[in-house]
Amino acid sequence: MSFLQADFRLRLDTLTLEGDFRFDSGITAVFGPSGSGKTTLLHVLAGLRAPDTGRIVRNGDVLFDSSTGVDVPPERRETGVVFQDLRLFPHLDVRGNLRFGSGSSPVTGAPVPETKVVEVLELGSLLDRAPRTLSGGEARRVALGRALLAGPRILLLDEPTTGLDAARRQSVLGLLDRIHAEFGIPLVLVSHSLPEILQLTRQLIVLDQGAIVGSGPLQDVLGTDRVFQLAHELGLESIVQVSVEEADRVAGVVRARLGTEPVLLPFTEIAAGQRALIGLRPEDVILARGPVSGISAQNALAGTVVEVTDVADRRLVTVRIGGETGDVIRAEITHGSSRELGIEPGASVTCLVKVFSFRWRRRV
């Protein structure tokens, strides 16, 4: 059974939000362009906005049902919310803000220990600080800690990396991943950045002008033309993990392994043995049916086609690199190229990629 099931309708001034989706207890991302209704959807799940009609059930508990008059108030939903503006209390220090969270909601399950939250979010050195003295990344960690200490059954995050520089965005993404791993709390996060989403999850709810145009695993929802178009416009990437072997400043590359395959990446200061996530857009991958020589692309990654999806005027080809347990990358090709090369599931291919087509995301 799904952890959360929702089917509701809410008329707003500029659009009508229609939710019909379900998701499990992992990490789910609500994705779409600005103004599509993403934040309002979170408010509905938190009980801050009541739908006009519909029903919302979480883990068997009915939170809202217009037909029976059920509408559990926000303070009884055991739902943690981290807003874009964080809403820390300026008259309390960090310790006080955290402890406000532990007393702000009835907890029916085991409470989250304050010491554990402080450790995971690295808040020990900040406890006596006032909110006005915190950086954006520090303040966001405090807001996350306060929400966790309320003992939520689910954590909702509205644009958790907004306003942060690239390094701090990557730090927050790493923390969210660790929060889910350490505390086992389902996360729902709103974002219009697909590259950031794909570092955390492949489970998406895709919104466009108030309508859910896709819901489920990334590969399933990409088969819809509108979802593919949105994903492409907002940064569709393959996110894969590499293991660094050497950072070669003279050659201007980092030598690494993607599964069993050697790969060259743009130079950055990184230690041998470090694992990292890198991104690659589908339009930056060229497919060949065999070895190719005499070209500038320095990466030739051997793989096997696992899926071919027709989207709009092209085909999206998913290729597994480095054996059955390897990561997947995606390539865009025309229907004509697909026919000529015989691209179908099970086909052996070589993925040709320039060094600078890879983008460093975060270290893991």
TIPAZA-414428 format. One line per field, with one value per residue: residue in one letter; residue number from 1; z, x, y of N, C-alpha, C in turn. Coordinates in pm, whole numbers. Atoms other than C-alpha are relative to their C-alpha. Layout:
# TIPAZA-414428
code: (A/...)
pos: (NUM/...)
nw: (Z/...)
nu: (X/...)
nv: (Y/...)
caw: (Z/...)
cau: (X/...)
cav: (Y/...)
cw: (Z/...)
cu: (X/...)
cv: (Y/...)
***
This chain:
# TIPAZA-414428
code: (M/S/F/L/Q/A/D/F/R/L/R/L/D/T/L/T/L/E/G/D/F/R/F/D/S/G/I/T/A/V/F/G/P/S/G/S/G/K/T/T/L/L/H/V/L/A/G/L/R/A/P/D/T/G/R/I/V/R/N/G/D/V/L/F/D/S/S/T/G/V/D/V/P/P/E/R/R/E/T/G/V/V/F/Q/D/L/R/L/F/P/H/L/D/V/R/G/N/L/R/F/G/S/G/S/S/P/V/T/G/A/P/V/P/E/T/K/V/V/E/V/L/E/L/G/S/L/L/D/R/A/P/R/T/L/S/G/G/E/A/R/R/V/A/L/G/R/A/L/L/A/G/P/R/I/L/L/L/D/E/P/T/T/G/L/D/A/A/R/R/Q/S/V/L/G/L/L/D/R/I/H/A/E/F/G/I/P/L/V/L/V/S/H/S/L/P/E/I/L/Q/L/T/R/Q/L/I/V/L/D/Q/G/A/I/V/G/S/G/P/L/Q/D/V/L/G/T/D/R/V/F/Q/L/A/H/E/L/G/L/E/S/I/V/Q/V/S/V/E/E/A/D/R/V/A/G/V/V/R/A/R/L/G/T/E/P/V/L/L/P/F/T/E/I/A/A/G/Q/R/A/L/I/G/L/R/P/E/D/V/I/L/A/R/G/P/V/S/G/I/S/A/Q/N/A/L/A/G/T/V/V/E/V/T/D/V/A/D/R/R/L/V/T/V/R/I/G/G/E/T/G/D/V/I/R/A/E/I/T/H/G/S/S/R/E/L/G/I/E/P/G/A/S/V/T/C/L/V/K/V/F/S/F/R/W/R/R/R/V)
pos: (1/2/3/4/5/6/7/8/9/10/11/12/13/14/15/16/17/18/19/20/21/22/23/24/25/26/27/28/29/30/31/32/33/34/35/36/37/38/39/40/41/42/43/44/45/46/47/48/49/50/51/52/53/54/55/56/57/58/59/60/61/62/63/64/65/66/67/68/69/70/71/72/73/74/75/76/77/78/79/80/81/82/83/84/85/86/87/88/89/90/91/92/93/94/95/96/97/98/99/100/101/102/103/104/105/106/107/108/109/110/111/112/113/114/115/116/117/118/119/120/121/122/123/124/125/126/127/128/129/130/131/132/133/134/135/136/137/138/139/140/141/142/143/144/145/146/147/148/149/150/151/152/153/154/155/156/157/158/159/160/161/162/163/164/165/166/167/168/169/170/171/172/173/174/175/176/177/178/179/180/181/182/183/184/185/186/187/188/189/190/191/192/193/194/195/196/197/198/199/200/201/202/203/204/205/206/207/208/209/210/211/212/213/214/215/216/217/218/219/220/221/222/223/224/225/226/227/228/229/230/231/232/233/234/235/236/237/238/239/240/241/242/243/244/245/246/247/248/249/250/251/252/253/254/255/256/257/258/259/260/261/262/263/264/265/266/267/268/269/270/271/272/273/274/275/276/277/278/279/280/281/282/283/284/285/286/287/288/289/290/291/292/293/294/295/296/297/298/299/300/301/302/303/304/305/306/307/308/309/310/311/312/313/314/315/316/317/318/319/320/321/322/323/324/325/326/327/328/329/330/331/332/333/334/335/336/337/338/339/340/341/342/343/344/345/346/347/348/349/350/351/352/353/354/355/356/357/358/359/360/361/362/363/364)
nw: (0/6/-125/8/117/4/116/-46/93/-70/93/-40/83/133/56/-84/-34/-1/-42/3/-2/-117/-4/-108/-116/31/31/117/41/75/100/102/14/-98/16/40/-113/-82/-142/-46/-24/-132/-101/-12/-75/-138/-64/-3/95/14/136/14/-5/11/-112/-19/-98/-23/-74/-55/-75/84/-41/56/80/12/-4/-139/-84/-73/36/-116/0/23/-119/-36/115/-17/126/-9/119/8/102/70/-82/-121/-114/-132/-96/-22/-143/-57/63/75/-91/-28/118/10/-107/31/84/-77/-79/81/67/-69/62/-35/17/-79/31/59/-104/33/23/132/98/-6/61/144/69/-34/-62/-132/-17/27/-94/-74/96/36/142/89/22/77/146/56/-17/-143/-38/57/-84/-124/33/16/-132/-74/56/-40/-144/-22/14/109/78/136/1/125/18/111/61/-109/34/57/-58/-41/109/49/-101/-108/53/-3/-141/-45/63/-74/-130/19/23/-128/-88/33/-35/-145/-77/66/17/140/35/122/22/118/69/145/50/19/-38/-145/-35/41/-94/-118/24/135/-19/31/30/93/8/103/-3/-95/32/-9/134/-14/-138/-7/29/109/132/40/31/116/121/36/74/-77/-108/60/39/-123/-53/87/-20/-135/-32/-11/-7/-64/-116/-23/-100/45/-100/53/-5/2/53/79/31/125/113/-12/-13/-113/45/-94/48/-2/-2/41/115/-28/49/-21/-42/-10/-117/-124/-111/-65/-41/49/-87/-26/87/30/98/115/85/144/71/110/129/5/18/135/-3/111/-18/-14/-31/91/-20/75/-35/-114/-123/-61/-74/77/-108/51/-78/58/0/-85/29/104/-21/102/-55/100/130/-19/-89/-117/-16/-131/15/-125/17/-98/-51/-42/-117/27/14/135/61/105/123/94/141/88/36/111/-54/-75/95/71/-92/-67/-143/-69/-126/14/95/-54/60/-59/-24/22/-80/-23/-141/-61/-6/-136/-98/-139/-83/-139/-49/-86)
nu: (84/-75/-8/96/87/73/84/72/14/-1/4/-75/30/-63/7/64/-94/65/-97/37/-130/-37/-143/-43/-62/-135/-10/81/-20/106/-81/74/-42/53/141/79/79/-79/4/138/18/-57/89/115/-43/-27/124/4/105/95/55/145/52/-103/-36/-143/-23/-141/-30/125/72/66/-32/103/102/110/131/36/-29/-127/-109/-89/-72/-145/-76/24/-34/-135/-66/-101/-5/-106/41/-110/-55/-53/85/-62/42/-117/-26/-57/-124/18/48/140/78/9/85/139/50/28/122/104/91/15/-80/54/-108/-119/-51/-133/-87/-62/-143/-18/27/-113/-115/20/6/-122/47/-60/-69/94/111/16/5/129/29/-48/-144/-22/2/118/-8/14/140/79/-22/76/142/17/-7/123/106/-23/23/144/38/97/8/-39/-65/26/-103/32/-122/-98/-131/16/-78/-133/-97/-11/-59/96/110/-45/-4/137/46/-63/66/133/-24/-38/117/86/-70/-20/123/104/120/28/-20/61/-65/38/-114/9/-131/-5/-129/-7/93/-49/-104/65/110/56/145/42/133/-28/111/-4/122/95/36/-107/-18/-77/-25/-60/-143/-41/1/140/67/-64/66/102/-66/-3/-98/-133/-29/-32/-127/-108/-14/-45/-129/-5/-136/-29/-88/-69/-106/-133/-105/-115/-130/-109/24/-120/4/-73/86/127/111/6/19/91/69/146/13/-127/-51/-79/63/-73/91/-67/-87/34/-81/72/-95/15/85/124/114/72/108/-20/117/-23/126/17/-43/-146/-45/11/-2/-60/19/-128/-109/-18/-129/-24/94/-47/62/-99/64/73/49/74/120/109/128/99/134/13/128/35/43/10/-61/-127/4/-86/-60/-61/-112/-66/-145/-78/59/141/25/-54/90/50/-2/101/-40/107/-32/115/59/-77/-123/36/23/-124/-95/62/3/111/-47/-93/-107/-126/-31/-106/44/-110/29/-112/-36/68/144/31/9/-13/115/-44/-78/81)
nv: (-120/-123/-75/-110/-4/-127/-29/-119/-113/-129/-112/-118/-116/6/134/102/106/130/100/142/65/80/27/88/-65/-46/-142/-35/-140/-68/-69/-73/-140/-95/-31/116/49/92/-38/20/143/27/-58/90/118/-40/-44/-146/-35/110/13/-13/137/103/87/20/106/26/124/51/-103/-99/-138/-88/66/-97/67/31/-115/16/-93/-2/-128/13/35/140/86/55/-32/-104/-86/-100/-96/-68/-109/67/-40/17/-101/-86/-25/122/46/124/104/-28/32/145/55/-36/108/122/-16/-64/93/127/106/132/97/-28/-134/-8/-56/-128/18/60/-104/-93/68/21/-129/-74/-124/-16/-128/-110/4/-125/-111/-58/24/-107/16/123/-4/63/144/31/-21/109/118/-19/22/145/60/-31/83/140/19/8/140/16/123/-36/-130/-73/-102/-89/-55/2/-57/-133/-107/44/15/138/88/21/82/139/39/25/124/109/11/60/142/61/-3/114/124/12/-6/79/-81/-34/-140/-54/-129/-77/-61/-13/39/145/57/19/107/131/43/55/93/12/4/-137/-50/-109/-94/-105/-81/56/138/100/57/122/40/132/3/-89/62/19/-127/-64/44/-98/-109/-124/16/-4/-138/-74/50/-46/-145/-31/59/146/54/128/-17/127/-8/40/13/-74/66/-98/-135/-31/-142/-26/38/-71/95/94/137/64/120/4/145/61/-75/-121/-121/-125/-106/-129/-8/-68/52/108/103/137/79/-71/27/-124/5/-87/-10/7/-20/97/-52/1/138/56/146/76/144/66/-93/-113/-65/-121/-106/-78/49/90/108/100/84/116/26/77/-71/65/-51/-101/-69/-98/-127/-105/28/70/116/-9/133/21/95/37/2/75/123/4/-86/-133/-114/-21/-133/-12/-68/-35/24/-8/129/55/58/120/110/35/64/114/-28/64/61/110/-34/-50/-130/-81/-137/-93/-119/-90/-19/-113/21/42/-107/43/-34/-5/113/88)
caw: (0/-77/213/95/-144/-253/-489/-449/-624/-512/-710/-685/-833/-1124/-1167/-1036/-853/-920/-729/-802/-693/-450/-329/-100/212/33/-112/-353/-550/-668/-989/-1235/-1354/-1133/-1072/-1141/-790/-624/-297/-273/-304/-2/191/117/246/559/627/569/274/256/-85/-216/-265/-231/6/149/332/491/598/655/845/679/695/473/329/196/180/555/682/804/806/1056/1164/1085/1445/1466/1133/1264/954/954/716/618/432/183/429/717/983/1266/1584/1611/1993/2048/1996/1789/2090/2169/1811/1811/2142/2028/1764/2022/2208/1912/1803/1962/1900/1884/1771/1916/1949/1749/1998/2009/2034/1715/1524/1641/1530/1187/1100/1251/1477/1787/1728/1652/1958/2134/1817/1729/1396/1258/1281/1074/709/473/487/868/908/679/891/1203/1035/934/1290/1440/1201/1284/1660/1624/1559/1215/1022/701/620/356/213/-6/-237/23/-171/-276/-220/-160/-363/-548/-266/-2/-230/-262/115/179/-73/107/440/305/181/523/708/519/575/946/1058/801/759/420/247/-4/-158/-402/-665/-1019/-1053/-1203/-1169/-792/-767/-951/-695/-433/-600/-922/-775/-919/-914/-1216/-1210/-1495/-1455/-1160/-1328/-1247/-1585/-1450/-1129/-1057/-1139/-1371/-1655/-1653/-1651/-1921/-2173/-2169/-2423/-2191/-1903/-2131/-2263/-1909/-1797/-2097/-2045/-1674/-1693/-1756/-1654/-1583/-1235/-1187/-922/-998/-797/-840/-924/-991/-1032/-1310/-1310/-1599/-1830/-1699/-1617/-1333/-1401/-1247/-1280/-1371/-1264/-1441/-1715/-1705/-1747/-1785/-1612/-1598/-1359/-1001/-674/-543/-363/-501/-361/-326/-461/-629/-825/-1175/-1420/-1795/-2025/-2289/-2579/-2488/-2551/-2895/-2949/-3164/-3222/-3191/-3113/-3269/-3323/-3447/-3263/-2996/-2746/-2499/-2327/-2494/-2241/-2324/-2220/-2291/-2392/-2125/-2245/-2544/-2494/-2773/-2676/-2916/-3224/-3080/-2883/-2532/-2496/-2150/-2139/-1844/-1806/-1640/-1605/-1459/-1142/-1312/-1334/-1634/-1866/-2127/-2485/-2731/-3089/-3390/-3499/-3815/-3623/-3401/-3699/-3879/-3569/-3453/-3113/-2901/-2550/-2523/-2792/-2709/-2764/-2702/-2545/-2670/-2434/-2424/-2098/-2042/-2096/-1747/-1460/-1103/-862/-511/-321/-136)
cau: (0/121/238/28/-266/-429/-710/-835/-935/-867/-972/-728/-734/-504/-548/-719/-495/-598/-407/-434/-123/31/384/583/786/1105/1194/945/1001/730/866/746/791/731/362/249/108/396/401/21/30/263/29/-260/-65/32/-328/-258/-500/-818/-918/-1267/-1324/-1129/-954/-601/-488/-147/-40/-404/-500/-755/-627/-892/-1220/-1471/-1747/-1733/-1617/-1276/-1004/-727/-576/-208/-90/-231/-101/249/389/716/733/1038/927/1134/1171/1261/1067/1318/1224/1454/1417/1543/1894/1953/1903/1575/1453/1534/1359/1053/1022/1033/738/530/358/206/440/284/597/947/1078/1385/1673/1802/2161/2119/1970/2251/2509/2359/2298/2630/2468/2687/2887/2575/2358/2424/2403/2118/1938/2050/2417/2367/2451/2181/2304/2331/1982/1844/2005/1845/1503/1549/1648/1346/1114/1276/1248/871/872/706/582/662/881/776/1040/965/1260/1519/1817/1672/1897/2211/2531/2636/2851/2582/2313/2517/2568/2193/2121/2371/2202/1857/1991/2144/1827/1625/1890/1941/1582/1377/1132/961/1056/855/1048/945/1194/1212/1570/1566/1944/1913/1608/1782/2064/1809/1530/1376/1022/844/516/520/295/210/-47/-210/-248/-43/93/305/351/584/939/1130/1160/783/676/926/719/465/550/458/665/963/936/927/1213/1420/1354/1437/1751/1703/2024/2154/2309/2572/2831/3202/3506/3804/4144/4354/4319/4566/4623/4872/4631/4337/4125/4014/4054/3774/3564/3197/3120/3386/3440/3724/3603/3772/3608/3677/3961/3877/4065/3950/4127/4186/3929/3661/3318/3110/2791/2820/2555/2523/2251/2103/2184/2554/2572/2642/2566/2771/2733/3104/3445/3510/3849/3981/3732/3773/3535/3769/3513/3388/3170/3053/2699/2375/2044/1783/1495/1389/1115/942/911/789/1016/1295/1380/1522/1761/1856/2194/2336/2711/2943/2737/2400/2443/2589/2438/2235/2284/2040/2091/1863/1859/1632/1395/1601/1925/1750/1637/1973/2171/1922/1880/1657/1669/1961/2172/2539/2641/2927/2842/3071/3099/3327/3511/3345/2997/3015/2915/3033/2738/2843/3077/2934)
cav: (0/351/566/861/878/1203/1295/1652/1973/2330/2635/2928/3277/3196/2820/2510/2264/1906/1641/1272/1086/841/781/554/628/730/1070/1226/1547/1785/1929/2191/2549/2854/2923/2567/2508/2321/2519/2511/2133/2119/2350/2115/1814/2009/2113/2483/2496/2288/2151/2219/1848/1526/1291/1258/944/893/546/449/766/994/1353/1508/1387/1639/1377/1303/1642/1518/1787/1714/2050/2119/2086/1732/1602/1520/1686/1878/2175/2379/2691/2887/3176/2932/3134/3104/3291/3595/3624/3267/3135/2822/2594/2766/2734/2363/2300/2490/2219/1940/2091/2208/1889/1579/1286/939/758/751/1110/1210/1265/1622/1501/1296/1590/1820/1561/1485/1851/1965/2224/2186/2503/2707/2638/2971/3183/3419/3356/3695/3584/3266/3219/3100/2741/2745/2888/2617/2346/2494/2499/2135/2047/2223/2036/1700/1755/1791/1414/1424/1126/1312/1612/1869/2102/2403/2484/2371/2509/2844/3146/2938/2934/2619/2477/2529/2383/2065/2058/2081/1804/1583/1659/1570/1238/1172/1277/1019/751/826/892/698/988/1022/1348/1550/1837/2107/2218/2351/2222/1875/1824/1874/1648/1365/1364/1256/1064/935/952/1257/1441/1673/1981/2216/2495/2322/1984/1675/1570/1286/1090/800/689/924/676/615/979/1081/887/1171/1441/1730/1589/1534/1889/2033/1810/1908/2280/2260/2047/1675/1498/1151/1150/880/799/781/677/908/757/1068/1444/1529/1905/1892/1708/1911/1606/1383/1012/807/493/479/126/-78/181/438/796/1136/1433/1809/1892/1980/1943/1606/1323/975/733/1000/912/1182/1237/1381/1497/1442/1574/1337/1571/1548/1172/1020/651/414/41/-27/125/466/633/965/1190/1459/1299/1128/908/590/408/55/-24/-206/-48/-119/98/306/567/759/1126/1394/1397/1182/870/869/576/449/273/80/129/-121/-438/-535/-327/-20/327/439/734/864/972/1150/1025/1066/793/757/701/450/245/261/158/-103/62/-159/-312/-551/-382/-324/39/278/616/892/1189/1493/1555/1892/1754/1604/1833/1784/1772/1667/1441/1141)
cw: (0/135/2/-131/6/-130/40/-109/81/-103/60/-93/-143/-64/94/22/13/31/-4/-8/125/-2/122/106/-24/-13/-129/-30/-77/-93/-100/-6/109/-31/-36/114/96/150/56/28/136/110/21/83/147/74/8/-101/-13/-145/-1/10/1/129/4/113/11/88/70/78/-95/56/-51/-82/-6/13/142/95/81/-52/123/-2/-9/122/44/-113/12/-130/23/-131/13/-117/-66/89/140/128/135/91/36/146/70/-67/-72/88/29/-118/-15/103/-15/-87/80/84/-80/-59/84/-72/45/-15/90/-36/-61/104/-45/-30/-139/-109/-6/-69/-152/-76/35/58/132/24/-16/112/74/-91/-21/-148/-93/-32/-88/-149/-49/19/145/45/-52/81/131/-25/-20/136/81/-51/42/146/36/-15/-114/-59/-145/6/-138/-10/-126/-51/101/-33/-53/73/42/-121/-31/107/111/-47/6/143/53/-61/71/135/-13/-22/132/98/-28/42/151/77/-64/-21/-148/-24/-128/-20/-130/-62/-146/-64/-12/31/151/45/-26/82/121/-32/-148/7/-10/-3/-85/-18/-114/0/84/-23/17/-134/3/146/1/-25/-124/-137/-50/-44/-122/-132/-45/-64/84/114/-56/-37/122/55/-83/20/134/44/20/-3/43/114/32/101/-58/120/-59/17/7/-53/-67/-45/-134/-121/3/12/135/-59/106/-62/14/-10/-32/-111/43/-62/34/25/5/129/114/108/76/25/-66/103/32/-98/-20/-99/-113/-86/-147/-70/-120/-135/-14/-19/-145/11/-125/28/10/33/-107/30/-80/26/127/132/62/79/-94/99/-57/89/-78/9/86/-27/-111/11/-112/66/-109/-131/11/86/113/31/135/-12/137/-26/107/62/54/116/-22/-8/-145/-43/-116/-118/-83/-142/-83/-25/-114/48/74/-93/-65/89/67/150/61/128/-26/-94/74/-72/69/12/-9/68/14/149/64/-6/138/94/140/78/148/37/98/84)
cu: (87/0/-101/-76/-82/-77/-87/-4/-9/5/73/-33/49/-6/-78/99/-75/103/-58/129/14/150/34/74/144/7/-76/20/-121/70/-89/48/-60/-147/-87/-83/76/-11/-141/-27/58/-90/-124/37/23/-126/-13/-100/-91/-49/-151/-66/118/28/151/18/149/17/-125/-82/-59/30/-104/-96/-121/-136/-45/30/128/101/89/80/150/77/-19/39/137/80/100/5/117/-33/122/65/42/-77/60/-46/119/35/58/133/-27/-55/-148/-91/-17/-98/-145/-61/-40/-125/-118/-102/-15/75/-54/103/116/53/141/92/66/148/28/-20/118/122/-15/5/117/-33/68/62/-93/-102/-24/-12/-143/-25/59/149/31/6/-126/-1/-17/-144/-88/18/-77/-149/-29/-1/-127/-116/16/-35/-148/-51/-96/-1/39/58/-20/97/-29/128/116/136/-10/87/141/93/18/53/-100/-121/38/6/-139/-54/60/-66/-137/12/32/-117/-91/64/5/-132/-116/-130/-23/16/-77/61/-46/125/-34/135/8/137/15/-90/62/120/-60/-99/-34/-153/-55/-152/23/-126/20/-135/-109/-39/121/8/85/24/56/149/33/-17/-142/-63/61/-63/-112/67/12/102/141/38/37/136/117/27/66/120/3/146/-3/97/62/112/131/92/128/128/115/-51/128/-5/67/-87/-134/-120/6/-26/-82/-56/-150/-37/135/68/86/-67/88/-100/74/83/-66/89/-82/96/-30/-81/-133/-109/-78/-112/31/-126/37/-134/-10/51/152/59/-24/11/66/-20/132/107/14/135/8/-101/49/-61/90/-62/-81/-44/-84/-120/-102/-129/-100/-141/8/-140/-22/-53/6/66/129/-21/99/48/70/103/60/150/63/-70/-140/-30/49/-106/-47/23/-99/57/-124/46/-127/-55/78/129/-29/-21/130/98/-58/-2/-127/53/85/115/123/36/122/-52/121/-34/127/25/-86/-152/-44/2/12/-123/40/77/-84/91)
cv: (125/70/114/-6/129/11/118/106/128/112/120/115/-17/-137/-90/-113/-131/-106/-139/-78/-85/-18/-83/79/42/152/26/148/49/98/72/144/88/28/-117/-58/-90/32/-20/-147/-39/52/-86/-123/32/41/151/56/-121/-7/26/-137/-97/-73/-17/-101/-24/-122/-54/100/104/139/98/-83/93/-66/-30/115/-12/101/15/130/-20/-50/-144/-96/-65/14/112/79/96/92/63/106/-46/34/-37/114/88/22/-123/-31/-132/-111/20/-31/-151/-56/44/-110/-122/13/50/-94/-126/-110/-134/-109/33/138/-8/64/130/-18/-56/106/98/-61/-7/132/91/138/31/135/120/21/131/122/50/-22/106/-14/-121/28/-68/-151/-42/14/-113/-128/10/-25/-149/-69/23/-87/-146/-24/5/-144/-27/-140/23/141/63/116/82/67/5/58/143/103/-39/-6/-148/-96/-31/-80/-148/-52/-35/-129/-122/-22/-66/-150/-70/-3/-119/-131/-20/-14/-77/75/26/150/31/138/62/59/19/-33/-151/-60/-22/-113/-136/-46/-70/-111/-7/-2/143/15/124/85/98/70/-64/-144/-91/-72/-127/-30/-141/6/83/-64/-21/131/68/-43/91/121/126/-10/7/143/84/-42/51/149/32/-83/-150/-47/-146/30/-135/21/-51/-14/58/-82/100/133/47/147/30/-31/72/-89/-70/-137/-74/-127/21/-147/-61/80/119/122/119/112/133/9/75/-58/-103/-114/-135/-80/65/-44/130/-29/99/-3/2/14/-94/51/4/-139/-43/-152/-57/-148/-74/102/107/64/129/110/71/-45/-107/-115/-89/-108/-113/-26/-81/80/-76/48/104/60/102/126/105/-46/-80/-124/24/-141/-7/-112/-27/-19/-89/-119/17/94/143/108/12/145/0/78/30/-29/14/-140/-65/-65/-129/-119/-44/-75/-124/17/-57/-62/-123/29/50/129/59/143/92/133/84/17/108/-8/-49/121/-58/44/4/-126/-81/-89)
***
